[in-house]
Amino acid sequence: MDLGIAGRKAIVCASSKGLGKGCARSLALAGCEVVINGRNADVLAATARELAATGARIIPVVADVSTRAGQDALLAACPDPDILVNNNGGPPPKGFRDIGREAMIDGVIQNMITPIELVQRVIDGMVQRGFGRIINITSASVRTPLPGLDLSSGARAGLTAFLAGVAREVAHANVTINAILPGAFDTDRLASGTKRIAEQRGVDPATVTKERIAGIPARRLGQSDEFGELCAFLASQQAGYITGQSVLIDGGAFRTAF
């Protein structure tokens, strides 16, 4: 399918690896110019070289998107984005009793305030140009509680609620705001979490992974590239009638009829 976004400009936050990288790859394959972002210069440069093989223009920006300086750097590289993919690392798993005030503030900054700030800075230009696609990578934990992810879940749910009304305010201008809620995907973040759980339990990480997969009806972990394809579709011309939605992609793990 021709997504109708060739030549569009995209910013994909936290895209040197994992789900963000999958989104950047799919947008590049769709013909977009893509600004990618990460905090590790070497990893980001390697990703830029890899994605450049798609034939798209790839612009790497080393920055922490949680800071004003980081956001300034992204927007200096792409002042008028047509597509914004908000993504950022979440706080590490921790019992809610052990989360202090500063950790709570940091978690809300990373997973709620930062994407809202970026939306504030790009949305008026999108409205004026008559095209915009904002896609927020949140988590399946927004829909269903996951042990130890209370802070991440709360911040991402807050982001979802905050932008629900905004999505309706700008829909008339062909500007959409949606969220993608990933379940278990085969990423470095999942692997590190699996290793930590395995160490706590005194078992092999492969055992933890096998148990996790057993709870997923698809009987496998998700892949970053298939996540990216969903992101690219929501960024497409054809997706202009989809807004204010949270799309779950988890292999059927969240069991609900609606």
VEXVEXTI-354899 format. One record per residue: residue in three letters; residue number from 1; x, z, y of N, C-alpha, C in turn; chain. Coordinates in steps of 0.05 Angstrom, whole numbers, plus 5000, padded with zeros to 4 digits. Each point is the difference from the previous one (the first is absolute). Layout:
N
ALA; NUM; X; Z; Y; X; Z; Y; X; Z; Y; A
...
END
This chain:
258
MET; 1; 5017; 5000; 4976; 4983; 5000; 5024; 5017; 5000; 5025; A
ASP; 2; 4994; 4983; 5019; 5013; 5000; 5026; 4987; 5022; 5016; A
LEU; 3; 5016; 5021; 5007; 4989; 5023; 5014; 4995; 4995; 5030; A
GLY; 4; 5009; 4978; 5010; 4995; 4993; 5027; 5016; 5016; 5021; A
ILE; 5; 5023; 5012; 4991; 5015; 5016; 5019; 5029; 4990; 5003; A
ALA; 6; 5005; 4976; 4991; 5027; 4989; 5004; 5006; 4999; 5030; A
GLY; 7; 5023; 5009; 5007; 5008; 5001; 5028; 4993; 5026; 5015; A
ARG; 8; 4984; 5017; 4987; 4993; 5026; 5012; 5024; 5018; 4999; A
LYS; 9; 5000; 5020; 5018; 5022; 5019; 5001; 4991; 5027; 4989; A
ALA; 10; 5016; 5012; 4983; 4992; 5025; 4987; 5022; 5021; 5002; A
ILE; 11; 4992; 5024; 5004; 5017; 5024; 4998; 4992; 5015; 4976; A
VAL; 12; 5019; 5005; 4982; 4994; 5016; 4976; 5019; 5025; 5001; A
CYS; 13; 4988; 5023; 5004; 5016; 5024; 5002; 5009; 5010; 4973; A
ALA; 14; 5023; 5013; 4999; 5011; 5011; 4976; 4999; 4979; 4977; A
SER; 15; 5014; 4978; 5004; 4998; 4977; 4982; 5026; 4992; 4987; A
SER; 16; 5020; 5017; 5000; 5025; 4993; 4987; 4998; 5001; 4970; A
LYS; 17; 4979; 5014; 4990; 4996; 5002; 4971; 4971; 5009; 4995; A
GLY; 18; 4993; 5000; 4974; 4974; 5011; 4993; 4976; 4983; 5009; A
LEU; 19; 4978; 5013; 5006; 4975; 4987; 5006; 5003; 4984; 5026; A
GLY; 20; 5014; 5011; 5020; 5005; 4986; 5025; 5014; 4973; 4995; A
LYS; 21; 5020; 5001; 4983; 5015; 4976; 4994; 4982; 4979; 4987; A
GLY; 22; 4982; 5009; 4982; 4981; 4982; 4987; 4983; 4987; 5020; A
CYS; 23; 4991; 5015; 5020; 4983; 4988; 5022; 5016; 4980; 5016; A
ALA; 24; 5024; 5007; 5007; 5017; 4982; 5016; 5005; 4973; 4984; A
ARG; 25; 5004; 5003; 4974; 5005; 4976; 4985; 4976; 4981; 4999; A
SER; 26; 4976; 5012; 4996; 4976; 4983; 4998; 4994; 4988; 5027; A
LEU; 27; 5004; 5014; 5022; 4995; 4989; 5026; 5020; 4977; 5006; A
ALA; 28; 5025; 5004; 4992; 5020; 4979; 5003; 4993; 4975; 4985; A
LEU; 29; 4990; 5004; 4975; 4992; 4977; 4984; 4976; 4986; 5011; A
ALA; 30; 4984; 5015; 5016; 4977; 4988; 5013; 5007; 4985; 5026; A
GLY; 31; 5026; 5001; 5007; 5010; 4985; 5023; 5002; 5016; 5025; A
CYS; 32; 4999; 5027; 4998; 5002; 5017; 5024; 5030; 5004; 5007; A
GLU; 33; 5004; 5005; 5025; 5026; 5011; 5010; 4997; 5030; 4997; A
VAL; 34; 5019; 5013; 4986; 4996; 5028; 4992; 5023; 5018; 5011; A
VAL; 35; 4993; 5020; 5015; 5018; 5021; 5008; 4999; 5022; 4978; A
ILE; 36; 5023; 5005; 4987; 5001; 5020; 4980; 5015; 5024; 5011; A
ASN; 37; 4997; 5023; 4987; 5009; 5025; 5012; 5009; 5020; 4979; A
GLY; 38; 5021; 5015; 5006; 5009; 5021; 4983; 5020; 5016; 5015; A
ARG; 39; 5008; 5023; 4988; 5020; 5017; 5013; 5028; 4996; 4989; A
ASN; 40; 5002; 4988; 4976; 5026; 4995; 4988; 5008; 4971; 5006; A
ALA; 41; 5021; 4997; 5016; 5008; 4973; 5009; 5008; 4982; 4977; A
ASP; 42; 5014; 5010; 4981; 5010; 4984; 4977; 4976; 4991; 4983; A
VAL; 43; 4982; 5018; 4994; 4977; 4993; 4983; 4983; 4979; 5015; A
LEU; 44; 4996; 5005; 5026; 4983; 4982; 5016; 5013; 4972; 5001; A
ALA; 45; 5026; 4999; 5004; 5014; 4974; 5001; 4997; 4984; 4974; A
ALA; 46; 5002; 5015; 4977; 4997; 4987; 4974; 4972; 4989; 4997; A
THR; 47; 4980; 5015; 5009; 4972; 4991; 4998; 4996; 4976; 5018; A
ALA; 48; 5012; 5000; 5023; 4997; 4977; 5019; 5011; 4975; 4987; A
ARG; 49; 5023; 5002; 4987; 5012; 4977; 4987; 4982; 4990; 4977; A
GLU; 50; 4989; 5018; 4985; 4982; 4993; 4978; 4975; 4986; 5009; A
LEU; 51; 4988; 5011; 5021; 4975; 4988; 5010; 5004; 4974; 5015; A
ALA; 52; 5024; 4996; 5011; 5006; 4975; 5014; 4999; 4977; 4981; A
ALA; 53; 5002; 5005; 4974; 4999; 4978; 4980; 4972; 4988; 4999; A
THR; 54; 4980; 5013; 5011; 4973; 4989; 5001; 4999; 4977; 5021; A
GLY; 55; 5020; 4998; 5017; 4999; 4980; 5021; 4989; 5010; 5026; A
ALA; 56; 4989; 5024; 5000; 4989; 5012; 5024; 5021; 5013; 5017; A
ARG; 57; 4994; 5003; 5026; 5019; 5014; 5018; 4995; 5030; 4995; A
ILE; 58; 5022; 5014; 4993; 4999; 5029; 4995; 5017; 5014; 5020; A
ILE; 59; 4989; 5019; 5014; 5015; 5015; 5021; 5002; 5029; 4992; A
PRO; 60; 5024; 5009; 4992; 5003; 5028; 4992; 5004; 5019; 5024; A
VAL; 61; 4986; 5022; 5000; 5003; 5020; 5022; 5005; 5027; 4987; A
VAL; 62; 5024; 5011; 5005; 5006; 5026; 4990; 4988; 5021; 5019; A
ALA; 63; 4981; 5015; 4991; 4987; 5019; 5018; 4983; 5020; 4984; A
ASP; 64; 4996; 5023; 5011; 4981; 5020; 4990; 4974; 4996; 5016; A
VAL; 65; 4979; 4989; 4987; 4975; 4994; 5014; 4986; 5025; 5010; A
SER; 66; 5008; 5023; 4991; 4987; 5025; 5009; 5009; 5008; 5028; A
THR; 67; 5021; 4986; 5011; 5010; 5006; 5026; 4991; 4979; 5020; A
ARG; 68; 4999; 5008; 5025; 4994; 4980; 5021; 5021; 4978; 5002; A
ALA; 69; 5026; 5008; 4996; 5021; 4981; 5001; 4998; 4980; 4977; A
GLY; 70; 4992; 5009; 4977; 4996; 4982; 4977; 4978; 4981; 5005; A
GLN; 71; 4978; 5009; 5011; 4977; 4983; 5006; 5008; 4979; 5021; A
ASP; 72; 5015; 5009; 5020; 5009; 4982; 5021; 5017; 4978; 4988; A
ALA; 73; 5017; 5007; 4981; 5017; 4980; 4987; 4984; 4979; 4985; A
LEU; 74; 4980; 5009; 4986; 4982; 4981; 4985; 4986; 4981; 5020; A
LEU; 75; 4990; 5011; 5021; 4984; 4983; 5019; 5018; 4983; 5018; A
ALA; 76; 5025; 5008; 5002; 5019; 4983; 5014; 5006; 4975; 4983; A
ALA; 77; 5001; 5004; 4974; 5004; 4977; 4982; 4976; 4983; 4997; A
CYS; 78; 4976; 5011; 5004; 4975; 4985; 4998; 4980; 5011; 5019; A
PRO; 79; 5001; 4992; 5025; 4983; 5012; 5021; 4970; 4995; 4996; A
ASP; 80; 4993; 4978; 4987; 4972; 4992; 4998; 4993; 4994; 4971; A
PRO; 81; 5000; 5021; 4983; 4994; 4995; 4971; 4971; 4992; 4996; A
ASP; 82; 4996; 4982; 4981; 4972; 4994; 4991; 4992; 5018; 4977; A
ILE; 83; 5019; 5010; 4986; 4995; 5016; 4976; 5018; 5025; 5002; A
LEU; 84; 4988; 5023; 4995; 5015; 5026; 4999; 4994; 5013; 4974; A
VAL; 85; 5020; 5006; 4984; 4997; 5015; 4975; 5013; 5027; 5005; A
ASN; 86; 4983; 5021; 5002; 5010; 5027; 5004; 5007; 5012; 4973; A
ASN; 87; 5024; 5010; 4998; 5010; 5013; 4976; 5021; 5020; 5008; A
ASN; 88; 5001; 5022; 4986; 5021; 5020; 5005; 5001; 5019; 4976; A
GLY; 89; 5023; 5010; 4995; 5003; 5019; 4978; 4984; 5025; 5006; A
GLY; 90; 4989; 5012; 4978; 4985; 5024; 5003; 5016; 5025; 4994; A
PRO; 91; 4990; 5023; 5006; 5014; 5025; 4994; 5003; 5004; 4970; A
PRO; 92; 5021; 5014; 4991; 5003; 5004; 4971; 4978; 5018; 4989; A
PRO; 93; 4994; 4997; 4974; 4979; 5017; 4988; 5007; 5029; 5002; A
LYS; 94; 4981; 5016; 5007; 5004; 5029; 5003; 4973; 5014; 4999; A
GLY; 95; 5000; 5024; 4989; 4975; 5015; 4999; 4992; 5008; 5028; A
PHE; 96; 4974; 5000; 5005; 4990; 5004; 5028; 5009; 5027; 5011; A
ARG; 97; 5004; 5020; 4983; 5008; 5027; 5010; 5029; 4999; 5011; A
ASP; 98; 5015; 4980; 4992; 5028; 4999; 5008; 5006; 4981; 5023; A
ILE; 99; 4979; 4989; 5012; 5003; 4982; 5022; 4999; 5015; 5027; A
GLY; 100; 5022; 5001; 5014; 5001; 5014; 5026; 4989; 4983; 5022; A
ARG; 101; 4998; 5012; 5023; 4988; 4987; 5024; 5016; 4975; 5008; A
GLU; 102; 5027; 5002; 5001; 5016; 4977; 5008; 4997; 4977; 4980; A
ALA; 103; 4999; 5006; 4974; 4996; 4980; 4980; 4973; 4986; 5004; A
MET; 104; 4980; 5015; 5006; 4973; 4988; 5005; 5001; 4981; 5024; A
ILE; 105; 5013; 5009; 5021; 5002; 4983; 5024; 5015; 4974; 4994; A
ASP; 106; 5023; 5003; 4985; 5015; 4976; 4993; 4984; 4981; 4983; A
GLY; 107; 4984; 5011; 4981; 4984; 4983; 4982; 4979; 4985; 5016; A
VAL; 108; 4987; 5013; 5019; 4980; 4987; 5016; 5013; 4979; 5019; A
ILE; 109; 5023; 5006; 5010; 5014; 4980; 5016; 5006; 4975; 4984; A
GLN; 110; 5011; 5003; 4976; 5008; 4978; 4983; 4976; 4983; 4992; A
ASN; 111; 4979; 5013; 4990; 4979; 4985; 4986; 4973; 4997; 5016; A
MET; 112; 4999; 5011; 5024; 4976; 4997; 5016; 5007; 4991; 5029; A
ILE; 113; 5016; 5016; 5013; 5006; 4994; 5028; 5016; 4974; 5004; A
THR; 114; 5021; 4996; 4983; 5017; 4976; 5003; 4983; 4974; 4998; A
PRO; 115; 4985; 4996; 4979; 4984; 4976; 4998; 4980; 4997; 5023; A
ILE; 116; 4988; 5022; 5009; 4982; 4998; 5023; 5014; 4991; 5025; A
GLU; 117; 5024; 5011; 5004; 5016; 4992; 5024; 5006; 4970; 4999; A
LEU; 118; 5007; 4989; 4977; 5006; 4972; 4998; 4974; 4983; 5004; A
VAL; 119; 4978; 5009; 4990; 4975; 4986; 5004; 4994; 4999; 5030; A
GLN; 120; 5003; 5023; 5014; 4995; 5001; 5029; 5016; 4979; 5015; A
ARG; 121; 5025; 4995; 4990; 5018; 4983; 5015; 4996; 4970; 4995; A
VAL; 122; 4987; 4994; 4978; 4997; 4971; 4993; 4972; 4990; 5002; A
ILE; 123; 4980; 5017; 5000; 4973; 4991; 4995; 4988; 4984; 5023; A
ASP; 124; 5007; 5007; 5025; 4988; 4986; 5023; 5010; 4971; 5000; A
GLY; 125; 5025; 4996; 4994; 5010; 4972; 4998; 4986; 4984; 4979; A
MET; 126; 4994; 5012; 4977; 4986; 4987; 4979; 4972; 4992; 5010; A
VAL; 127; 4986; 5018; 5013; 4974; 4995; 5011; 5000; 4976; 5019; A
GLN; 128; 5020; 5001; 5018; 5002; 4978; 5020; 5005; 4973; 4987; A
ARG; 129; 5016; 5000; 4978; 5006; 4974; 4987; 4978; 4992; 4980; A
GLY; 130; 4982; 5018; 4994; 4978; 4993; 4981; 5008; 4999; 4971; A
PHE; 131; 5021; 5014; 4993; 5008; 5003; 4972; 5018; 5024; 4997; A
GLY; 132; 4993; 5016; 4980; 5017; 5023; 4993; 4993; 5011; 4973; A
ARG; 133; 5020; 5008; 4985; 4995; 5013; 4974; 5018; 5025; 4999; A
ILE; 134; 4987; 5023; 4998; 5015; 5025; 4997; 4993; 5012; 4973; A
ILE; 135; 5021; 5005; 4984; 4997; 5009; 4973; 5016; 5026; 4997; A
ASN; 136; 4987; 5021; 4993; 5013; 5026; 4996; 5004; 5006; 4971; A
ILE; 137; 5024; 5005; 4991; 5005; 5008; 4973; 4997; 5031; 4999; A
THR; 138; 4979; 5009; 4986; 4996; 5028; 4998; 5005; 5010; 4971; A
SER; 139; 4980; 5009; 4986; 5004; 5010; 4973; 4974; 5004; 4986; A
ALA; 140; 5000; 4997; 4974; 4976; 5007; 4984; 4992; 5029; 5004; A
SER; 141; 5019; 5017; 5009; 4993; 5028; 5004; 4981; 5004; 5023; A
VAL; 142; 4995; 4980; 5016; 4980; 5002; 5021; 4972; 5002; 4987; A
ARG; 143; 4997; 4987; 4976; 4975; 4999; 4986; 4998; 5023; 4979; A
THR; 144; 5022; 5006; 4987; 4999; 5019; 4978; 5025; 5018; 5002; A
PRO; 145; 4996; 5027; 5000; 5023; 5018; 5004; 5021; 4996; 4978; A
LEU; 146; 5025; 5001; 5009; 5023; 4999; 4981; 5017; 5025; 5005; A
PRO; 147; 5007; 5014; 4978; 5015; 5026; 5003; 5025; 4997; 5017; A
GLY; 148; 5003; 5018; 5019; 5024; 5000; 5016; 5001; 4981; 5024; A
LEU; 149; 4979; 4984; 5003; 4999; 4980; 5021; 4980; 5007; 5022; A
ASP; 150; 4994; 5026; 5003; 4980; 5008; 5019; 5006; 4992; 5029; A
LEU; 151; 5025; 5003; 5008; 5007; 4993; 5027; 4999; 4970; 5005; A
SER; 152; 5011; 4985; 4981; 4999; 4970; 5002; 4971; 4991; 5000; A
SER; 153; 4984; 5011; 4982; 4971; 4992; 4998; 4986; 5006; 5026; A
GLY; 154; 5004; 5024; 5011; 4986; 5007; 5024; 5007; 4983; 5024; A
ALA; 155; 5026; 4994; 5003; 5009; 4983; 5022; 4989; 4972; 4998; A
ARG; 156; 5002; 4989; 4976; 4990; 4972; 4996; 4970; 4998; 5002; A
ALA; 157; 4986; 5021; 4991; 4971; 5000; 5004; 4993; 5002; 5029; A
GLY; 158; 5016; 5015; 5015; 4995; 5002; 5029; 5004; 4973; 5013; A
LEU; 159; 5021; 4985; 4992; 5005; 4973; 5011; 4976; 4982; 4994; A
THR; 160; 4990; 5001; 4975; 4977; 4984; 4992; 4976; 5005; 5018; A
ALA; 161; 4994; 5026; 5004; 4977; 5007; 5016; 5003; 4993; 5029; A
PHE; 162; 5024; 5003; 5011; 5006; 4994; 5028; 4995; 4970; 5005; A
LEU; 163; 5010; 4983; 4982; 4998; 4971; 5005; 4974; 4988; 4991; A
ALA; 164; 4983; 5015; 4987; 4974; 4989; 4991; 4983; 4991; 5024; A
GLY; 165; 4999; 5016; 5020; 4986; 4992; 5024; 5014; 4978; 5016; A
VAL; 166; 5026; 5001; 5001; 5016; 4980; 5014; 4995; 4973; 4988; A
ALA; 167; 4998; 4998; 4973; 4996; 4975; 4987; 4974; 4986; 5009; A
ARG; 168; 4980; 5016; 5005; 4974; 4989; 5009; 5001; 4991; 5030; A
GLU; 169; 5018; 5013; 5015; 5002; 4993; 5028; 5013; 4972; 5005; A
VAL; 170; 5017; 4992; 4981; 5016; 4975; 5005; 4992; 4978; 4981; A
ALA; 171; 4981; 5004; 4982; 4992; 4980; 4981; 4990; 4975; 5013; A
HIS; 172; 4987; 5002; 5023; 4989; 4977; 5014; 5022; 4980; 5008; A
ALA; 173; 5025; 5009; 5002; 5022; 4983; 5009; 5016; 4989; 4977; A
ASN; 174; 4989; 5001; 4976; 5014; 4991; 4976; 5026; 5016; 4995; A
VAL; 175; 4997; 5026; 5006; 5022; 5019; 4994; 4988; 5020; 4979; A
THR; 176; 5014; 5002; 4978; 4990; 5017; 4978; 5020; 5023; 4995; A
ILE; 177; 4990; 5022; 4991; 5016; 5023; 4992; 4990; 5009; 4973; A
ASN; 178; 5018; 5000; 4980; 4994; 5008; 4973; 5022; 5017; 4989; A
ALA; 179; 4995; 5014; 4978; 5020; 5016; 4986; 5002; 4991; 4971; A
ILE; 180; 5024; 5002; 4989; 5004; 4996; 4971; 5009; 5026; 4988; A
LEU; 181; 4986; 5008; 4979; 5005; 5026; 4988; 5013; 4996; 4973; A
PRO; 182; 5027; 5002; 4998; 5013; 4996; 4974; 4999; 5024; 4982; A
GLY; 183; 4997; 4993; 4974; 5003; 5021; 4980; 5029; 5000; 4991; A
ALA; 184; 5005; 5001; 4974; 5027; 5002; 4990; 5013; 4973; 4998; A
PHE; 185; 5021; 4996; 5017; 5015; 4975; 5000; 5029; 5005; 4992; A
ASP; 186; 5012; 4979; 4988; 5027; 5002; 4991; 5020; 4997; 5023; A
THR; 187; 5004; 5022; 5015; 5017; 5001; 5023; 5021; 5022; 4997; A
ASP; 188; 5020; 4999; 5018; 5020; 5021; 5000; 4988; 5028; 5005; A
ARG; 189; 4980; 5000; 5018; 4986; 5026; 5006; 4987; 5012; 4975; A
LEU; 190; 4986; 4983; 4985; 4988; 5010; 4976; 5021; 5009; 4980; A
ALA; 191; 5022; 4985; 4998; 5021; 5007; 4981; 5013; 5027; 5007; A
SER; 192; 5004; 5005; 5026; 5012; 5025; 5008; 4981; 5023; 4994; A
GLY; 193; 4974; 4996; 5005; 4980; 5020; 4994; 4998; 5006; 4970; A
THR; 194; 5002; 4978; 4984; 4999; 5003; 4971; 5025; 5016; 4990; A
LYS; 195; 5023; 4995; 5012; 5024; 5014; 4992; 4998; 5030; 5007; A
ARG; 196; 4989; 5006; 5023; 4996; 5028; 5008; 4981; 5014; 4981; A
ILE; 197; 4978; 4988; 4993; 4981; 5012; 4981; 5013; 5004; 4973; A
ALA; 198; 5015; 4980; 4991; 5013; 5002; 4974; 5020; 5023; 4999; A
GLU; 199; 5015; 5004; 5022; 5019; 5022; 5001; 4986; 5027; 5000; A
GLN; 200; 4978; 5002; 5014; 4985; 5025; 5001; 4989; 5007; 4972; A
ARG; 201; 4992; 4979; 4985; 4988; 5005; 4974; 5021; 5000; 4978; A
GLY; 202; 5024; 4991; 5005; 5021; 4999; 4980; 4996; 4978; 4980; A
VAL; 203; 4989; 4977; 5009; 4995; 4977; 4982; 5013; 4975; 5012; A
ASP; 204; 4999; 4979; 4984; 5012; 4975; 5009; 4981; 4986; 5020; A
PRO; 205; 5010; 4987; 5021; 4982; 4986; 5019; 4982; 4979; 4986; A
ALA; 206; 5010; 4988; 4978; 4984; 4981; 4986; 4974; 5012; 4989; A
THR; 207; 5002; 5026; 4993; 4976; 5014; 4990; 4979; 5003; 5022; A
VAL; 208; 5010; 5008; 5023; 4982; 5003; 5023; 4987; 4973; 5007; A
THR; 209; 5015; 4979; 5000; 4990; 4974; 5007; 4979; 4991; 4979; A
LYS; 210; 5005; 5005; 4975; 4982; 4993; 4978; 4973; 5015; 5004; A
GLU; 211; 5002; 5025; 5007; 4975; 5016; 5004; 4985; 4989; 5024; A
ARG; 212; 5014; 4993; 5021; 4986; 4989; 5024; 4986; 4974; 4993; A
ILE; 213; 5013; 4983; 4986; 4989; 4974; 4993; 4975; 5003; 4982; A
ALA; 214; 5001; 5021; 4983; 4977; 5005; 4982; 4975; 5006; 5015; A
GLY; 215; 5003; 5010; 5025; 4976; 5007; 5016; 4990; 4977; 5017; A
ILE; 216; 5013; 4977; 4998; 4993; 4976; 5016; 4986; 4980; 4982; A
PRO; 217; 4975; 4993; 5005; 4986; 4981; 4982; 5015; 4974; 4996; A
ALA; 218; 5015; 4991; 5021; 5015; 4975; 4997; 5024; 5003; 4982; A
ARG; 219; 5007; 5025; 4993; 5022; 5007; 4982; 5027; 4989; 5009; A
ARG; 220; 5004; 5001; 5026; 5026; 4992; 5012; 5002; 5011; 5028; A
LEU; 221; 5024; 4999; 5011; 5004; 5006; 5029; 4995; 4975; 5016; A
GLY; 222; 4992; 5003; 5025; 4997; 4977; 5017; 5027; 4990; 5009; A
GLN; 223; 5001; 4974; 5009; 5024; 4988; 5009; 4998; 4994; 5030; A
SER; 224; 5022; 5003; 5014; 5000; 4997; 5029; 4991; 4972; 5009; A
ASP; 225; 5007; 4980; 4984; 4992; 4973; 5008; 4970; 4996; 4999; A
GLU; 226; 4986; 5012; 4981; 4971; 4996; 4999; 4987; 5017; 5022; A
PHE; 227; 5012; 5021; 5007; 4990; 5015; 5024; 5003; 4983; 5025; A
GLY; 228; 5023; 4987; 5002; 5005; 4982; 5023; 4980; 4978; 5002; A
GLU; 229; 4991; 4989; 4977; 4980; 4978; 5001; 4974; 5010; 5012; A
LEU; 230; 4992; 5025; 4993; 4975; 5011; 5012; 5004; 5003; 5030; A
CYS; 231; 5023; 5010; 5008; 5005; 5003; 5028; 4999; 4973; 5015; A
ALA; 232; 5012; 4979; 4988; 4999; 4974; 5013; 4972; 4989; 5002; A
PHE; 233; 4983; 5005; 4980; 4973; 4991; 5002; 4985; 5014; 5023; A
LEU; 234; 5004; 5026; 5002; 4986; 5014; 5022; 5011; 4992; 5027; A
ALA; 235; 5024; 4988; 5001; 5011; 4989; 5025; 4991; 4972; 5005; A
SER; 236; 4986; 4988; 4981; 4994; 4971; 5001; 4978; 4994; 5020; A
GLN; 237; 4998; 4974; 5005; 4977; 4990; 5017; 4974; 5005; 4986; A
GLN; 238; 5000; 4997; 4973; 4975; 5003; 4984; 4989; 5029; 5000; A
ALA; 239; 5017; 5019; 5006; 4992; 5028; 4998; 4988; 5011; 5027; A
GLY; 240; 4993; 4982; 5018; 4990; 5009; 5026; 4974; 5015; 5000; A
TYR; 241; 4985; 5000; 4978; 4975; 5014; 4998; 5003; 5026; 4985; A
ILE; 242; 5025; 5008; 4994; 5005; 5025; 4986; 5014; 5019; 5020; A
THR; 243; 4987; 5021; 5007; 5013; 5019; 5019; 4989; 5028; 4996; A
GLY; 244; 5017; 5020; 5006; 4992; 5028; 4997; 4998; 5008; 4971; A
GLN; 245; 5014; 4986; 4982; 4998; 5006; 4971; 5026; 5012; 4989; A
SER; 246; 4996; 5016; 4980; 5023; 5011; 4985; 4999; 4989; 4972; A
VAL; 247; 5020; 4983; 4994; 5000; 4985; 4974; 5018; 5014; 4981; A
LEU; 248; 4989; 5010; 4978; 5015; 5014; 4979; 5012; 4981; 4981; A
ILE; 249; 5026; 5003; 4994; 5013; 4983; 4980; 5017; 5019; 4982; A
ASP; 250; 4987; 5007; 4977; 5012; 5021; 4983; 4997; 4995; 4970; A
GLY; 251; 4992; 4976; 4993; 4997; 4994; 4971; 4976; 5014; 4988; A
GLY; 252; 4981; 5009; 5017; 4976; 5013; 4989; 5003; 5030; 4996; A
ALA; 253; 5022; 5012; 5010; 5005; 5029; 4995; 4980; 5018; 5013; A
PHE; 254; 4990; 4993; 5024; 4979; 5016; 5013; 4973; 4991; 4988; A
ARG; 255; 4988; 5018; 4985; 4976; 4993; 4985; 4975; 5005; 5017; A
THR; 256; 4988; 4978; 5009; 4975; 5002; 5016; 4985; 4974; 4996; A
ALA; 257; 4973; 5002; 5003; 4984; 4976; 4997; 4997; 4986; 5027; A
PHE; 258; 5006; 5014; 5022; 4996; 4988; 5026; 5024; 5005; 5018; A
END
